[in-house]
Amino acid sequence: MDDRKEYWWVLHEATIQPAEVGFVGGIPVSYRFIGAAGSIPAASAELIERLPSPPKPVLSSHHAEPSPQPSPGAAPRERRGSWMWFFGIILLILITQYSGRLFDLIK
């Protein structure tokens, strides 16, 4: 038998609420409303629409994968264009500092 839990919008007593739905063999057997204690039988509510899966933890202690190690012959990756940005910003600073004097000299 396939036992699983999914999250659905459920219609119960004229209100639609998110609930955790327990399935056995593809058939809903119980509902547990989010934020409420206890569960209700499946016959007393109606499934409306499935909610997206809950997010999985990014760092899991038992599913942690080792980080990839660089090969011994590989050179460290260089940042291309970082010097170009540096000189560009220095050039902009110089232009803004001396633009008034340069404009007066050109006149």
N, C-alpha and C positions, 0 to 999 in steps of 0.2 A: 504494500500500500504506500502511496505517496502522501506523506504528511508534510504540510508546509503552512507558512503564515504569510499572508499578503495584506496590504493596506488598501482599503476601499472607502468610498463614500457610501454610507448606509442610510436608508430611510427607515426610521423607527419612531412610531407614535407621532407621525406628521412632522418630524424634524429630520433634517439630513445632517449627519455627523460623520467625522472620520473615525474609522474603526480598524482594529487588527482582526482579520478574519482567519480562522483556523480551517484548513481544508484537509479532508481525508479522501484520497482517491479522486480528487477533483471536485468533490462535493463540499460546500460550506457546512460546517457543523456547529460553529460557535462564533460569536462576535464579542469583542472587548473594545468598548469605546475608549478612544484616546483621552487620558486624564480622568478616567472613572475606574473604580475598583469593581472587580467581578466581571462576569460575562453573561450573555443572554443566549438562549438557544437560537439556532439558525431559522427556525420556522416563524419567529416573531419579527423578523426584519427583512428588508429587501436590498440587494446589492444595486447600486446606481452606477458608479464608475470607479475604475481602478486608479489608485494613487501611484505616483512614481515610487520606485524603490527607495528606501532610506539610504542616506549616504554611508559609504563604507569608511572606516577609519583609515587615515592616510598612513599613520605609523602603527602597525600592529606588532605586538611582541612575538606572537607565535608564527606570523607570516612574513617576518622581516627578511628581505632579500639582501645579500651582501652587495655593497656598492661596487660598481665595476672599477677594476684597477687598470690604470694605463699601462700599456706595454712598455717594457724597459727601453726599447729603442725609440719610442715616440718622444718628440720634442714637445715642450709645453706650448699650448696654443697662444699665439700672440693676438693682441687686440689691434686689428687693422684700423687705421684712421684716427687713433687716439692722439698722435702727434699733430695730425692735421687740425683736429679740434682745438688743441692747445694753442697752436700758432694763429689760428683763426680768431680765437678770443683775444689773444694779445694784440693782434692787428686791429680789431674793433676797438679795444681800449685806447690804443694809440691814436686812432683816427678821431675818436670822440674827444680826446684830450687836446689834440693839436689842430682840429679842423678850423677853429676860429682864427688862429694865427696863420695857418696856411692860406685861408681864404683872403686874409688881409694882404699877404705877400703877393698873391696872384693878381690882385687889383692893381 
